[in-house]
Amino acid sequence: MSAPRDDFDAALDVASTRARAWLDRLDERVVRAEASADDVRAALGADLPDGPADPADVVRLLADAAEPGLVATPSGRFFGFVIGGTLPAALAADWLVSAWDQNAALRAASPAGSAVDDIAAAWLLDVLGLPGNAGVGFVTGATMANFAGLAAARDAVLARAGWDAGSRGLSGAPSVRVLVGAERHDSVDVALRYLGLGAPEPVDVDDQGRLSAAALEVALADDGGRPTIVCLQAGNVHSGGFDPFAAAIPAAHAAGAWVHVDGAFGLWAATSPRTRGLLDGAAAADSWATDAHKTLNVPYDSGVVAVRDPAAMRSAMSYHGDYLLTDAAYLEPYERVPETSRRARSVPVWAALRSLGRSGLSALVDRLCRHAAAFAAGARDVPGAEVLNDVVFTQVCLAFGDDDRTREVGRRLMADGTVWMTGSRWRGREVLRISVSNWSTTDTDVARGLDALARAAAD
C-alpha cells in the first residue's frame, strides 16, 4: 500500500488537472448541462463497492461522470438566478481551506482562521459602509445570513417587551410582527418560519418592487403595541430596485422596530461611487445580510451577516460548553453563527477583497452594472422584446408579448445553449430575467447573449 502522502499527491494531481480543463473549456462549451441526473447516477454507479478504491481513480471517475451533468455557472455567459463566478484568488484560497481542514469556530482551534475572520469582517464593514463595531458572522449563504440577523432581531424585540426567548422559548411569548415589502425574497419568509415567527405582513410596493415608505408608516401606526421587525430589501430579484432606506428606517425606529436589510446581492452597491446612492440610509439599520458568492464572486458557502449590536448577535447565537476553549476577551466565531463546526469561510472572502482592493471591487460592480445596461439597450432592438424594469443595478427583466411567447423564447434560448437566462413571473407576467453577476463576463459575452436572444425571439 502506498504512503498516505502518495495518495494525496495522486488524487490532487487528478483533481487539479480536471479542474483546469473545466475552467479552460468554459468560454466555448454550451452553458446548459449535456447529461441528466439519471445519466450521471448511472455513470457513477448506484452500488457501494465492498472494498476500497484508489483515491486517484475515485476522483477520475467522479470527474468523468459528473462533467457532462455540470451547468457552466462559472461561465461569463451564465445570467440565470443570481449566481456569481469565482475570482482566481478566491478559488485558490478555497482549495487551501479544504487542505488545511480547520474548524474555524474557535480561536483556540484555529488561530489563523480567527485572524482571517477578524480582518475580512473589518474590511467588509468598511467597503459596505456599515458600522465599524458591528458583529460579523460567516454563514452558508444569504438564507442563513437572514436567519442569523432575524434571530438577533427576534430575541432583541422580545427582550424589550420583557420576554427572554433564550430561557423561555416562544410558547406564551408576545406575538412578534414582521413587516416586509410585498416583493421581498422568499428566503426571508423561510428564515422567519425557521425562527417560529410565521408569515410576515406584506407592505405595498411600487412598480419596481420597492417598499412604499408611506404604506410602512401606516402599518407601523397600527402595531397594537406588538414587538415589531421591519425587513427591507437591497436589490429586488427582478428589478434590482432598492427600498427607500432613508425614509423607512427612521420611521421604523421611531416606532420601536428593529430593521433588518436583506442585501443578498445588492448590498455590494455600496462599494462603488456610481451605485452607492442606492443604499442611502441603509447603514442606520440594525442588521444586514448578504452573499459574497453573488457579487463578490467567491465560491459557495459564503454568506455574511452583520449585526449592529454584537451582544445581540451573541445572545441569539451563542451557547456554552465546558469543553470549548473560549477567550472571554473576544466574541468567538461560533458565537456569531448557527454552527459550531464550520470551515474557514472567511478565507476566500479575504482573498477576493485582497486581490481586488478598493478600486478593483468598485470596478467589478461598475462592470456588472454596465453589462446589465448593455443587455437592456440591446434587447430593445430585438423585435417584440420589452424591458420591464428600470435597470439600476445588475438585473434586467424582459417580456415578449404574451406569456406563451415569452415562455417559448426562454425555451428556445435554453435549447440553444449559448447563454442561460432564467424564466420567472413578475407583476402578473411571464418574464425572462437576466442577472449579471460574474466577474468574467465580457462585452463579447453580452454580444453573444444578445445574438442568442435575437435568434430565440425570431419568428
Helices and strands as residue ranges (DSSP letters): H 4-25, H 37-44, H 55-66, G 67-69, E 78-79, H 88-100, H 111-127, E 135-139, H 142-160, H 165-168, E 177-181, H 186-194, E 201-203, H 213-221, E 228-233, H 245-254, E 258-262, G 266-271, G 276-279, G 282-284, E 287-291, E 303-307, H 310-317, G 333-336, H 346-379, E 386-387, E 395-399, H 403-416, E 420-426, E 429-435, H 443-457
